[in-house]
Amino acid sequence: MNAGVPFRRMVGKRAPRKEDARLLTGRGQYTDDVRMPGMLHCVFVRSPVARGTITALNLKAARELPGVHAIYTHADIGQVPIQLMTFFFTPIAAPISLLANGRVACVGDPVALVIAESRAIAEDAAALVELEIDEEVPVVTISDAARGALVHPGTESNCSQEMGAAEIPEAVQAILDKAAHRVTKTIRHQRIAQSPMEARACVASFDGAEELTIHISCQSPHFVARYVSTVLGVPQEAIRVVAKDVGGAFGLKNMPWREEMAVIVAAKLFRRPLKWIEDRFESLTASSHAREQEITLTAGFDAEGRLLAAHGDCSINNGAWPMGEDCNIAVHMFMWPAYKLPAYSFHTRGWYTNTMGLGGYRGPWALESLIRETLLDDAARQIGIDPIELRRRNLVRREDQPMTTGMDITVTDITPYECLEKLLSEVDVAAFRKEQAAARKSGRYLGLGVTTYVEPTAVAGIMTPLTGETAQVRIEATGKVTAMLSTHSQGHGMATTMAQVIADRLGVAYDDVTVFDSDSAIGSYSPGAAGSRQGVIAGGASWRAAELLADKVKRIAAHLYNASPETITIEDGMIHIAGAPEMSRPLREVAEIAHGEPFRLPEGMETGLEAQYRYQPPPMTFTSAAHACMVEVDPETGFVSIKRWVSSEDCGTIINPGIVEGQIAGGLAQAIGQVLLEEMPYDAHGNPLAATFKDYLMPAYTDIPDFEYLHANTPSQTIGGMRGVGEGGAIIGPPTLVNAIADALAPFGPLDVALPLSPHRVLEHIERAEAAVRLEEAI
Amino acid sequence: MSEHRIELTVNGRRHGATVEARTSLGEFLREELGYTGTHLACEHGVCGACTIMLAENGNGGQAVRSCLMLAVQADGAEVTTIEGLAEADGSLHPVQQALRDNYGLQCGFCTPGVAITLAALTADGARPEVEDLEAAMSGHICRCTGYQGIRRAIRQLTGTAQPAGEHA
């Protein structure tokens, strides 16, 4: 029962996805595909202004529209007591309610809920609701928040959480003062709309006195059941949550939020099944947003370019009703574990503003890699050293480990240095530099960005919702294998990868394994897709559960066929006894006996053929990577075209390279969107300005290059040796592309990084530099 | 709201219905006829998830956004949705097979539209160039895959693929 057992025929293979046959033929079951008898449709009336007091809410005309069943406001929904929680199951501190309670604090704030025969009628009725608001000047930006009125009257400050100190500690300041080189960089990261292709959705049905069935587009049915139970204060066993297929989530659907909870409460009050399907306008402007942050990092280097100390100062625009009212401490915690940095200090603040609240998004702490890796490139230019050489001098190598950073993160098996060397074996930097120099002479601007990072994945046991995972594996009397998992998939392909693991460890055909993972009534609690955990923890649980089950099969076979358990192997669904090939039996024979003829089992053995394992991995499992990206920037149009992108990552044991590469590619595409295209701007009145996919520019087919992949496979310390890979592309992608653009534009001076680096911003940069040159020439 | 009687063929089956003038073809296919494989993702004609194939007056099937077309406009038309793409015996259409072979989908929400567009352009023995299919993909948004598997599927469909598992 160890990793040396010779069944590895499926782990590591590009197995075709089990999900695809259903999803490719239109037979998926997303939440909007669910229908219930008597089901009605919900639409929200939302605030059109960013801040003010509701002075009139006239529902008369709307209520009289034929087909309208009810219109609920806070006066109705508020009868059911609730306590909204953060992802970490701590109470939301802001005075939050499901529907606006007298005041609105952002555009899109839900004010009323219309219940009608059809979505069209509900939308008609919503348009008839007369809402008057005594408008106030909103607090929109981080600097507004520091100076302006309180977003939530009655609170002490718009700063909801502050850690560290604005003033750099003396010890760090002293090192910075003496450093041979000091580099400071500021990044303004725009606001992102996560934009899964399936927007938020739920169907809620109260049955009997307490029973509640929820179909919801989410990242974990178990998390939702626990969350709803906690928020409503009702027993969890009465709640069943189903999410068969989910059309992308990316952190947005970590937890149900005000709208889903309002629909659930309305279903409780109205006693009819209710469906809410968010439209794209709502998804863009009224779903939780992500990322809006500003950070300044100062680092000191010695004469040889070795890091001495650094100080980071970060502010996050959390909006009015964020899912977590925090200051994103993780940005500072995970900034330096890959690098040898003796001293780090930080200051970090989270701010309320009159904008839509922030929620989760792939790699929520990713700003650390963006600011660090772009600062390192600036430093290389300033010091006059090659940026790759600068990294080589500072990266943590194998022989440096275990190493503990100033933020108390200990790394024992990271490989950023090795990933970088592997990357450079594939990317001919010298040849590129030659090509770049020649191109510049003809007025073409090529650039190269090379970055390294490490990422904590599969965090478990150190934060309330982030736990281990359970796998229950059963060999049915038919000999086929069924697995029930606590994890959940929103396109991650768990039905495929977990079947690969189970097939190998059990010794059965991949086609004979079916995985279920989409119902809170099966499996047990886990946060599903949160923090790049599924392959690592659910994979480890499946791995061990299948081994435990194989062990039981062997004990039964040994008893039945008069052999010793060590001589028995299971391969491709057949039981073999060493030295007695004529004794080979189909697994089905043992399965039938285990289920139906208990008297033939070894004495005292439990009947049936199933095993369960809940896997508690190490608290964190680190994934490392190095990426390279080459771009050409057109100085006439400001357009950036990506010429090549190579990923060199170490995610340990790879269960399915097709799925691993799909995760990396998806994260990189989102990274490219963040750097070049996507932005949810607000105007001075607090209006979100991107209301359609014509305004909110999603990365399209032609924006994304072919990605190349190099895999290092350093097994982790987990069962199976996997490392998480879900978020990495979205973390290392942005600095890789920004560095390539900054390198291309180096002749025009240091690049001011305000995302997105749209053609307009790139042209501004070029024109500013050219104007400066003209001015110099004039003098 | 005015109501209209329409008749149309969907995936080879004839349907008659009375629809409100404002009902989109996509909503009608999903809500009235139960073809929930057609996904409405932006409802303003940008993302392409809702794409269906439409043939009128003997024209070959064209890829059409079912969120921008009204059900009344499809009166008399022959519609193919994602449910109608595979063979009756369940074997996948070459486009579906190519997407499956190349990890062309993750969450699957945009996939029906992608598959229908590729199927419309390769129907009736048409042999489009890679560039034609890639140009058509500019009308589809996928948030999961970074389009890598769709690109490989297009190469497979046009016979320009590298061997499976090879990457540059």
HADDOCK unambig.tbl for C-alpha pairs under 7 A between the chains (distance, minus, plus):
assign (segid A and resid 16 and name CA) (segid B and resid 100 and name CA) 6.90 0.50 0.50
assign (segid A and resid 16 and name CA) (segid B and resid 101 and name CA) 6.67 0.50 0.50
assign (segid A and resid 20 and name CA) (segid B and resid 100 and name CA) 6.29 0.50 0.50
assign (segid A and resid 23 and name CA) (segid B and resid 108 and name CA) 5.58 0.50 0.50
assign (segid A and resid 24 and name CA) (segid B and resid 96 and name CA) 6.13 0.50 0.50
assign (segid A and resid 24 and name CA) (segid B and resid 111 and name CA) 6.74 0.50 0.50
assign (segid A and resid 24 and name CA) (segid B and resid 112 and name CA) 6.54 0.50 0.50
assign (segid A and resid 25 and name CA) (segid B and resid 82 and name CA) 5.70 0.50 0.50
assign (segid A and resid 25 and name CA) (segid B and resid 83 and name CA) 5.29 0.50 0.50
assign (segid A and resid 26 and name CA) (segid B and resid 36 and name CA) 6.86 0.50 0.50
assign (segid A and resid 26 and name CA) (segid B and resid 37 and name CA) 3.68 0.50 0.50
assign (segid A and resid 26 and name CA) (segid B and resid 82 and name CA) 5.43 0.50 0.50
assign (segid A and resid 26 and name CA) (segid B and resid 83 and name CA) 5.22 0.50 0.50
assign (segid A and resid 26 and name CA) (segid B and resid 112 and name CA) 6.60 0.50 0.50
assign (segid A and resid 27 and name CA) (segid B and resid 37 and name CA) 6.09 0.50 0.50
assign (segid A and resid 33 and name CA) (segid B and resid 36 and name CA) 5.98 0.50 0.50
assign (segid A and resid 196 and name CA) (segid B and resid 143 and name CA) 6.27 0.50 0.50
assign (segid A and resid 197 and name CA) (segid B and resid 41 and name CA) 5.79 0.50 0.50
assign (segid A and resid 197 and name CA) (segid B and resid 109 and name CA) 6.35 0.50 0.50
assign (segid A and resid 197 and name CA) (segid B and resid 110 and name CA) 6.74 0.50 0.50
assign (segid A and resid 197 and name CA) (segid B and resid 143 and name CA) 6.43 0.50 0.50
assign (segid A and resid 198 and name CA) (segid B and resid 41 and name CA) 5.91 0.50 0.50
assign (segid A and resid 198 and name CA) (segid B and resid 109 and name CA) 6.51 0.50 0.50
assign (segid A and resid 246 and name CA) (segid B and resid 107 and name CA) 6.42 0.50 0.50
assign (segid A and resid 247 and name CA) (segid B and resid 107 and name CA) 4.99 0.50 0.50
assign (segid A and resid 247 and name CA) (segid B and resid 108 and name CA) 6.51 0.50 0.50
assign (segid A and resid 247 and name CA) (segid B and resid 109 and name CA) 5.02 0.50 0.50
assign (segid A and resid 248 and name CA) (segid B and resid 107 and name CA) 5.61 0.50 0.50
assign (segid A and resid 248 and name CA) (segid B and resid 144 and name CA) 6.97 0.50 0.50
assign (segid A and resid 280 and name CA) (segid B and resid 41 and name CA) 6.95 0.50 0.50
assign (segid A and resid 280 and name CA) (segid B and resid 42 and name CA) 5.10 0.50 0.50
assign (segid A and resid 490 and name CA) (segid B and resid 107 and name CA) 5.58 0.50 0.50
assign (segid A and resid 491 and name CA) (segid B and resid 106 and name CA) 4.20 0.50 0.50
assign (segid A and resid 491 and name CA) (segid B and resid 107 and name CA) 3.52 0.50 0.50
assign (segid A and resid 491 and name CA) (segid B and resid 108 and name CA) 6.99 0.50 0.50
assign (segid A and resid 492 and name CA) (segid B and resid 106 and name CA) 6.33 0.50 0.50
assign (segid A and resid 658 and name CA) (segid B and resid 103 and name CA) 6.45 0.50 0.50
assign (segid A and resid 662 and name CA) (segid B and resid 145 and name CA) 5.76 0.50 0.50
assign (segid A and resid 665 and name CA) (segid B and resid 145 and name CA) 6.09 0.50 0.50
assign (segid A and resid 665 and name CA) (segid B and resid 146 and name CA) 5.35 0.50 0.50
assign (segid A and resid 666 and name CA) (segid B and resid 144 and name CA) 4.93 0.50 0.50
assign (segid A and resid 666 and name CA) (segid B and resid 145 and name CA) 4.53 0.50 0.50
assign (segid A and resid 666 and name CA) (segid B and resid 146 and name CA) 4.71 0.50 0.50
assign (segid A and resid 669 and name CA) (segid B and resid 146 and name CA) 4.87 0.50 0.50
assign (segid A and resid 693 and name CA) (segid B and resid 46 and name CA) 6.34 0.50 0.50
assign (segid A and resid 700 and name CA) (segid B and resid 138 and name CA) 6.22 0.50 0.50
assign (segid A and resid 700 and name CA) (segid B and resid 141 and name CA) 5.89 0.50 0.50
assign (segid A and resid 701 and name CA) (segid B and resid 137 and name CA) 6.23 0.50 0.50
assign (segid A and resid 701 and name CA) (segid B and resid 138 and name CA) 5.72 0.50 0.50
assign (segid A and resid 701 and name CA) (segid B and resid 147 and name CA) 5.91 0.50 0.50
assign (segid A and resid 702 and name CA) (segid B and resid 138 and name CA) 6.69 0.50 0.50
assign (segid A and resid 704 and name CA) (segid B and resid 146 and name CA) 6.57 0.50 0.50
assign (segid A and resid 706 and name CA) (segid B and resid 148 and name CA) 6.49 0.50 0.50
assign (segid A and resid 708 and name CA) (segid B and resid 167 and name CA) 5.90 0.50 0.50
assign (segid A and resid 708 and name CA) (segid B and resid 168 and name CA) 6.43 0.50 0.50
